[in-house]
Amino acid sequence: MCPHCEDFARTVLMLGQLALYGDTAGADAYFIEIVGTSLAASLPEPPPGTFPPGYDPSDGPPYPGEGF
């Protein structure tokens, strides 16, 4: 696996583990907020081929609360 791909996969794995931790009883919400924000900000660009050609992440239906 290329180093870039490995970094992406490792960061996504840590975000998933953090989400699972968030569902446990007694999870520290402050820790989840701080670490989750840091992990998301450090997420590198996805490796080539992760999304189909022409994929636009900003294209799609409006989310609740958008468009006001």
Secondary structure, 3 states (H helix, E strand, C coil): CCHHHHHHHHHHHHHHHHHHHHCCCCCCHHHHHHHHHHHHHHCCCCCCCCCCCCCCCCCCCCCCCCCC
